[in-house]
């Protein structure tokens, strides 16, 4: 399952507009070097609701649906985006399922690996968590917008 990092992967991750926007190209190179590559087939569950996640997935290729209970339309995440971050941050079980819509390739970073990187490169940790906060904020705003839109049309 583990494959070496490809320069193309780093390019995809660092240029994603909806991804970890505060990470630098050097940050991405460090992360890609330490991450484990994971592959999922269409229909595979990447994040399991109710299970604790000890790390985060950074999608390099493919798309996945974020299955939110009570939402008719599942948001789609793709290359450059992260999943598993809520469980990673609060060390609680995952709040939803994330399912591959097509073949997905991702980097997986567990807590211990990230912690060791952050100890060596403290500014990487700061940019990483700033990026997670920005991503979560954007997603919450989108969810609120969809919910408000659905109520307005009911």
C-alpha positions as CSV (number, residue, x, y, z in Angstrom):
1,X,0.0,0.0,0.0
2,X,2.8,2.5,0.7
3,X,4.3,4.1,-2.4
4,X,6.9,6.9,-2.6
5,X,5.7,10.5,-3.0
6,X,5.4,11.8,-6.5
7,X,6.3,15.4,-7.4
8,X,2.9,15.5,-9.2
9,X,1.2,14.7,-5.8
10,X,2.9,17.6,-4.1
11,X,1.9,19.9,-6.9
12,X,-1.8,18.8,-6.7
13,X,-1.9,19.2,-2.9
14,X,-0.1,22.6,-2.8
15,X,-2.2,24.1,-5.6
16,X,-5.6,23.0,-4.3
17,X,-7.9,26.0,-3.7
18,X,-10.1,24.1,-1.2
19,X,-7.3,22.2,0.6
20,X,-4.7,23.0,3.2
21,X,-4.2,26.5,1.9
22,X,-1.6,27.8,4.4
23,X,0.9,25.0,3.8
24,X,4.0,25.8,1.8
25,X,5.5,23.7,-1.0
26,X,8.2,22.7,1.5
27,X,5.6,21.7,4.0
28,X,3.9,19.5,1.4
29,X,7.3,17.9,0.5
30,X,7.9,17.0,4.2
31,X,4.3,15.7,4.7
32,X,4.4,13.6,1.5
33,X,7.7,12.1,2.5
34,X,6.3,10.9,5.9
35,X,2.8,10.0,4.8
36,X,1.5,6.5,3.9
37,X,-0.2,6.3,0.6
38,X,-3.7,4.7,0.7
39,X,-5.9,3.6,-2.2
40,X,-9.6,3.2,-2.2
41,X,-12.0,1.7,-4.8
42,X,-15.3,3.3,-5.7
43,X,-17.7,2.5,-2.8
44,X,-15.0,2.0,-0.2
45,X,-15.5,3.8,3.1
46,X,-12.6,6.1,3.9
47,X,-13.9,7.4,7.2
48,X,-16.3,5.3,9.2
49,X,-18.9,7.2,11.3
50,X,-18.7,6.2,14.9
51,X,-15.0,5.0,14.7
52,X,-12.1,7.0,16.1
53,X,-9.7,8.2,13.6
54,X,-6.0,8.5,14.6
55,X,-5.0,10.5,11.6
56,X,-6.1,12.5,8.5
57,X,-6.4,11.6,4.9
58,X,-5.2,14.1,2.2
59,X,-6.8,13.3,-1.1
60,X,-4.4,13.3,-4.0
61,X,-6.7,11.9,-6.7
62,X,-10.4,11.1,-7.0
63,X,-13.5,12.2,-5.2
64,X,-15.4,11.1,-2.2
65,X,-18.9,11.9,-0.8
66,X,-19.3,13.2,2.7
67,X,-22.5,11.5,4.0
68,X,-24.1,13.8,6.5
69,X,-27.1,12.3,8.3
70,X,-30.3,14.1,7.4
71,X,-28.8,15.7,4.3
72,X,-30.3,14.6,1.0
73,X,-27.3,15.8,-1.1
74,X,-23.8,14.7,0.0
75,X,-21.0,17.2,-0.4
76,X,-18.1,16.1,-2.6
77,X,-14.5,16.4,-1.7
78,X,-11.6,16.0,-4.1
79,X,-7.9,16.4,-4.7
80,X,-6.2,18.6,-2.2
81,X,-8.9,18.3,0.5
82,X,-8.7,16.6,3.9
83,X,-11.0,14.2,5.6
84,X,-11.0,12.7,9.1
85,X,-10.0,16.0,10.6
86,X,-12.8,16.4,13.2
87,X,-12.1,13.0,14.8
88,X,-8.4,13.8,14.6
89,X,-8.8,17.1,16.3
90,X,-11.1,16.1,19.1
91,X,-10.0,12.5,19.5
92,X,-13.7,11.4,19.4
93,X,-15.4,9.0,17.0
94,X,-16.0,10.2,13.4
95,X,-19.2,12.2,12.9
96,X,-20.0,10.9,9.4
97,X,-19.0,8.5,6.6
98,X,-16.7,9.5,3.8
99,X,-17.1,7.2,0.8
100,X,-15.0,7.1,-2.4
101,X,-17.2,8.0,-5.4
102,X,-14.5,6.7,-7.7
103,X,-10.9,5.5,-7.3
104,X,-9.3,7.6,-4.6
105,X,-5.6,7.9,-3.8
106,X,-4.7,9.7,-0.5
107,X,-1.9,10.3,1.9
108,X,-2.6,9.2,5.4
109,X,-0.9,10.9,8.3
110,X,-1.3,9.5,11.8
111,X,-1.1,11.6,15.0
112,X,2.4,10.4,16.0
113,X,3.9,11.1,12.6
114,X,2.4,14.6,12.5
115,X,3.5,15.3,16.1
116,X,7.1,14.3,15.3
117,X,7.0,16.6,12.3
118,X,5.6,19.5,14.3
119,X,8.3,19.0,17.0
120,X,10.9,19.3,14.3
121,X,9.2,22.1,12.4
122,X,6.9,24.1,14.8
123,X,5.8,26.5,12.0
124,X,4.6,23.6,10.0
125,X,2.3,22.7,12.9
126,X,1.0,26.2,13.0
127,X,0.3,26.3,9.3
128,X,-1.3,22.8,9.4
129,X,-3.7,23.7,12.2
130,X,-4.5,27.1,10.6
131,X,-5.3,25.2,7.4
132,X,-7.6,22.7,9.2
133,X,-9.4,25.6,10.9
134,X,-9.9,27.4,7.6
135,X,-11.2,24.2,5.9
136,X,-13.6,23.5,8.7
137,X,-14.8,27.0,8.7
138,X,-15.5,26.9,5.0
139,X,-17.3,23.6,5.2
140,X,-19.5,24.8,8.1
141,X,-20.4,27.9,6.2
142,X,-21.3,25.8,3.1
143,X,-23.4,23.4,5.3
144,X,-25.2,26.3,6.9
145,X,-25.9,27.8,3.5
146,X,-27.3,24.5,2.1
147,X,-29.5,24.1,5.2
148,X,-30.7,27.7,5.1
149,X,-31.4,27.3,1.3
150,X,-33.3,24.1,1.9
151,X,-35.5,25.7,4.6
152,X,-36.1,28.7,2.4
153,X,-37.4,26.6,-0.4
154,X,-39.6,24.4,1.8
